[in-house]
Amino acid sequence: MRILSHMPPVLSILILAAHFLRIGNWGATVAVLFFLSLFFWRHRWMLGVLRTGFALGTLFWLKITLDMILVRMALGEPWIRLSIIMGAVALLSATASVQLYSGSWTARFYKHQKTARWSAAAFFLTCGLLAIVQLKVARPMLLPERFIPGGGWMAVVGLSVYAAILVQKMSSPQKAHIWRKRIWVLFSATFFFQFIIGVLGVESFLMSGKLHVPVPAVILAGPIYRGEGFFMPILFGITLLLVGPAWCSHLCYFGGLDLLAATRQKRPGMVPQKYSILRIGLLVGVIGIALLMRLWGISGFSASVVAVVFGAAGMIAMATVSRQRGVMFHCVSVCPIGLIAVIMGKISPFRMRFTASCNACGACSHRCRYGALERTHIDGRAVGMNCTLCGDCMSRCKENGLTYTFGRWTGPSVRMTFIVCVVVLHGVFLGVARL
């Protein structure tokens, strides 16, 4: 009986994979076959993915059936037998979708039920956004598409599953800081790996086909100097709108390196106050130099050299001050984009606030690497301006004295909503925001 219950879903997947294989879409074939593995993972969020997938598969087959019938009718060819065969295929997919609502299938996917809806939300949002990129952007933005026909669909499915699992891992406030560090370092490593490959002349790995220096300040200075190329500033602005200054704690490709340097010390020190105005001066300087280089007609090579020097100076700051003091010195005192993020990030409704349970013990300050929870902030029950919503502080607080808020809403649901948003952006950026 168990074999019979598996037949509709398994056959539906195999038939759909065979369809893509027949038309030479190797990437989509692999992506569809991957769904067979979901039957063995037993995570509850995967049940929702499978149900929705079979429902969409039904619509897919119905559309193909209708298109083929119209073609045959226009050519005056018989179409009744075709409609019966294709209708049976669509019915098989619909049966699989309905079957997954049975009690036996629901009991089969029993793991991580508390976080299932959040993981499912991350999967569908990541999948939807990347699918739009795959279908609508003329130049292949998803890297596998450049090497395998339909390979972009492999990236869509893979990154969506990755996002869903990541939300599940980060659901615990006590462990989220560990996973944040892991994925952020992965994010930084991906960007710099692509930079090295670009330097070696392999242009297929570059988003635009042109090499850009991976320094955050170039997000602002680049468009000012060139008068074009606003993709990254737009992406940066969307990030600020959705998750505010979390760009500086989850999504900046330079920040992961600063975190590695700062966490060499078990406990963070104080952010040097004498450098508080340094970032303002650097922001003005970056804008001014970019404008002058454009007005003076400075070559692109020379501009790149300036950017590399600026980035190298930032790395030196990480290797010295950040590493010695245990604070994100580059992020909070050097990076001009970081200053824009913490100021303009206020357009996002997400905030980190103290609760009435806070007893001012100061445990949270032992985790904050941004200087946003120093004694003056704790005594005043207000996080500092440099707060990037990283959430690391929550792992040290035993009194639930800190919480995420969204306007007037607060509590675990707001935190999970934030986690979903930032993880989805992380997954999408891994797919499209290359150099």
N, C-alpha and C positions, 0 to 999 in steps of 0.2 A: 504493500500500500504506500510506503514511503517513496518508493521509486516512481509510482504513478503520480503522486502529488508533486514530484519534482519535474515531471515531464513538460507541462506547459511553460514554466519559466525558462527552463534550460533550452527547449526547442526554440522558443521565441528569440533568445539571445543568439543561438547558433544560426538561425535563418537570417536575422538581421546582419550578423557578421558576414555571412555568405553573400548577402546582397552587396555590401561595401567591397568585399573582396572581388566580386565579379566585375565591378566598375573600376577596379584598380586603386581604390582608396585604402591603402594599407594602414594608415594611421587610424582612421575611423574603425577599421576592422579590429585592431589591437585594443582600442578604447572600449568597444562593445564587449569583446571577449573578457576584458578585465572585470566586468560586472559579475561574471561567474564566481570570481573569488569572494565577492561580498556575501555569498551564501554561507561561508565558513567562518566569518569574522564574529558574528553573533552580536555586534553592537547595534543597539536599538535604532540609532539614527539611520543606519543603512537600510532598515526596513522601509522607512519613508522614502528614501532615495529609489529603492527598487520599485515600490508601488508607483511612484510618479514616473519613473523611467518606462515602465510597461504601458502606462496610460499614454505617454507621449509617443511610444512606439506604435500604439494603436492608431493614433491620429496620423502618424507618418505613413503607415501602410494604407490608410483610407485615402490620403492625398495622392499617393502614387497610383492607387487603383483608379481614382477618378481621372487623373491625368492620362493614364493608359487607355481608359475607356473612350475618352474624348478623342484621342489620337486615332484609335481604331474606327470610331464612328466617322471621323472626317475622311478616312481612307476607304470607307465602305467595307471594312473587314469585320468578321464576327467578333463579338466581345462578351457574350454571355458566359462562356466557359472561363474566360479570363477573370471576369468579375466574381465567379464562384470560388476560383482558386485563391485569388487575392483576398477576397472577403474572408475565407477560412483562415488565412494567415493573420489578418487583423483581429479576427475573433479569438485566435489562439493567444495573441498578446493581451487582449482585453481580459480573457479568462485568467491569465497569469496575474494580472493586476488585481482582480477581484479575489483570487485565491489567497493572495498575501494578506488579506484582511481576516482570514480565518484564525481561530484561537491557537491552532497548532503552530502556525507560522509566527504569530505574535509571541508565543512562548519561546520560540526558537531564538529570537533576538532579544536577549534578556540583559545584556551588559550595558552599563552606563546609562540607565534609564533617566536619571535626573538631569543629565546634560544633553539628552537626545535632541530636544527641539532646538537647542542652541547650535549644536553641531550640524544638524540638518539645515538650519538657516545659513550657516557659513558655507556649506556645500553649495546650496542653490544660488546664493548671491555670487560666490566666486565663479561658479559654472556659468551663470547668466551673463556676467560682465565679460568674461573671457570668450564666451560664445559669440557675443556681439563683435568683439575684436576679430575673431576668426572669420566671421561671415561678412563683415562690412568693410574692413580695412583692406585696401588693394595690395599694398606691400605686405608680405607675411610678417606679422609682428611676433607671433609665437614661434620660438626658435626651431622646434622640430619640423615645422612646416617647410622650412628652407631646405631640408634634407630628405624628407619622406613625404610623398603625396598624402595629404590628410593628416600629417603628423601633428598639426596644431591641436587636433582633437585629443591626442594623447596628453598634451600639456593641459588642456582644459580639464579632463577627468582627473589626471594626476594631481594637479594643484588644488582642485576642489576637494578631493579626498584628504589631501595634506592639511587644508584649512580646517576641515571638520575634525580631524584628529587633534589638531593643535588647540582648538577651542576646548576640547575635552581635557587635554593636558593642563591647560591654563585655568581651568574652572576653579581650582583650589587656590585661594589667596596665599597659602603657605608655600606652594610650589611654583606659582606663576613666575616669580623672579628668576628661577632656574631656567625655565623654558624661554623666557624673554631673552635672556643672555644667549642661549643657544641659537635661537632663530635669528637674532640680530647679528651675531657673528657670521652665521651662514649667509645672511643678506649681504653683509659687507664683503665677505670672501667672494661671493658671486660677482659683484660689481668689479672688484679688482682683478679677478681672474679674467673677465672679459676685457678689461683694459690691457692686460698683458698680452692677450691673444690679438687684440687690435694693434698693439705696438708691433707685433710680429707680422702684421699684414694680413691677417685672416678676417676680411671684412664681413663675412657671412654672420659673424657673431655680434655685429654692431647693429643697433636698432635702425639708424639712418644710413648706414653704410659709411659713415664718417666717424673718425675718432674724436672723442671729447674728453677733456681732462676731468677725472672723477673727484672734483673738489666742490663742496657745497656752495661756496661763494660764486661759482660759475653759474649756478642756477639764476642768480640775479645779474651778474656781470656779463655773462654770455649774450643774452638778448639785447642788453644795452649797447654792447660793443658791435654786435652784428646787425642790430635793427630787425632781427627775425629770430625764429627758433624759439617759440614760446611754449613748446610742449611741456617741458619740465616746470616752468613757473605756473602753468595752469594746473598741472598735477599737484604741485605743492599747495596751491590755493584750495583745491578740492579737499586735500588732506586736512588743511586747517579748518575748513568748514565742517568736516565730518568728525574729526577726533582732536581738533585743536593742536596744542603743542606736543601731542604724542608723536609727531614727526621726529622729534628730537630724542625719543626714547625707544622707538620701534622701527623707524623707516629710513633714517638717514644712513647712507652707506659709510660715512666717516665715523659716525657715533659709535658703531660697534667696536671700532678700534680703540676709541677713547675709553669705552667700558672695560675692555680687556686690560688696558693700562691701569685704570683706577682700581679695579678689583684685585690688583696685586697686593693691596693693603686690605686687611680684613675689615677694618673700620674706616669710614671716611673722616677726613680732617675738615678744617674750616676752609671755606672758599676765600681766597685772598681778597680782602676788601679793596686794596689799592688798585686792583685790576677791574673794578666794577665799571669804570668808564671806558675801559679799553675797547670793549665790543662796539660801543657807539662810535668811537673814532674809526674803528676798522670798517664799520658799515658805511660811514661817510666816505672813507678813503676808497673802498671798493667801487662805489658808484662814481666818484670823481675820476678815478683812474680809468675806468671803463669808458667814460665819456671822452676823456682826453685822448685815449688811444684811438677811439673812433674818429674824432675830429682831426687828429694828426695823421690818420691813415696808416697806423702801425700795422704791420703784417700779421696774419693769423699765427704764423710760427712764433713771432715775438710775443704775441698775446698769450699763447699757450705756455711759453717759458715763464711768463709772469705768474700764470695760474699754478704751474708746477712749483714754483718757488714759494708761493703762498701756502700751497698744500703741504710742502715739505716743512715749512715753519710750524704749521699746525701739528704735524706728526712729532716734531721735536718737542713741542709743548706737551703732547701726550706722554712722550717717553721720559720727560723730566718732571714737570710739575704734577701732572695727573698721576703718574706712577708713584711719586714720592708722597703726595698728600692724600691719595685715595679718593680724589674728587674728579668729576668730569670737567677738568679745567678748560680744555679746548671748547667744549660745548657751551659752558656757562660764561666764559670770559674772552674767548677768541672768535668763535664762529659768528659772523654777522647774520647768517640765515637763522641761527638759533635765537637771536634777538628778535627777528621778525616773527618767528614761530611763537614765542612766549607772549608777545604783545598782540599780534593779529589773531593768534589762536583763541583769544577770548570770544571770537565770533561763534565758536562752538559752544553749545550749552553744557558740555561735559565739564565737571569740576571735581577737584578733590577737596573735601572739607572735613573738619573735625566734628565729632558728634558729642553729645552730652556725656557719653561714657568715658571720654578722655580724662585721665587723671594726671596728665602732664609728667608722666614718668620719664619721657625722653627716649624710650626704646626705639621709636620710629626713626630718630635721627641717626641711629647706628646703621641704617640701611640706605638712607638717602644720599646719593652721590651728586646731587645737583645744588646742594646748599639751600634747599627749600624748607628744611625742617630743623633749623637751628633754634637755640633756646628762646630767642626773641619771638620766633614764629609760634613755638609751642605755647609760650606764656600768653601770647595774644590770640591763641586759637584761630590762626589764619596762616595757611601755607604761603611760602614765599613766591615771588613772581617767577622764579626759575622752575617751578613745578612743571614737569612734563607729563604728568599723569601715568608715570611708569607703574605705580602700584606696589613697588617693592616694600614701601613702608608698612603695608598691611600685613606682610608676612611676619613682622616683629611685634605687632600690636596684639596683646592678649585681651584687651578690653573692648575691641571693636570701636576704637576711638577715631578711626578714619574711614571715610566712605566715599564712593563716587556719587555724584549727584547729576541730574539732568533737569535743569530748571528747578521745579518744585518737587520732582520725583527723586527718591533715594532708595538705597537698599541693594540686595544682591542682584535683583533683576536689572538694575541700571548698570551695575558692574559688568554683568554678562553681556548686556547690549553693547557696551563699550568694547569688551573683548572681541565680540563677533566683528564689529566694525573694523577694528585695527588689524585683526587676523585676515579678514577679507582683503583689506588694502595690501597687507604684506604678501598674500598669495598672488594678487593681481599684479603687484609691482614686480614680483619675481618673474612673472610671465612676460611683462611688456616694458617695464621701465629699465631698459638696458642703455648702455652708453651710446 
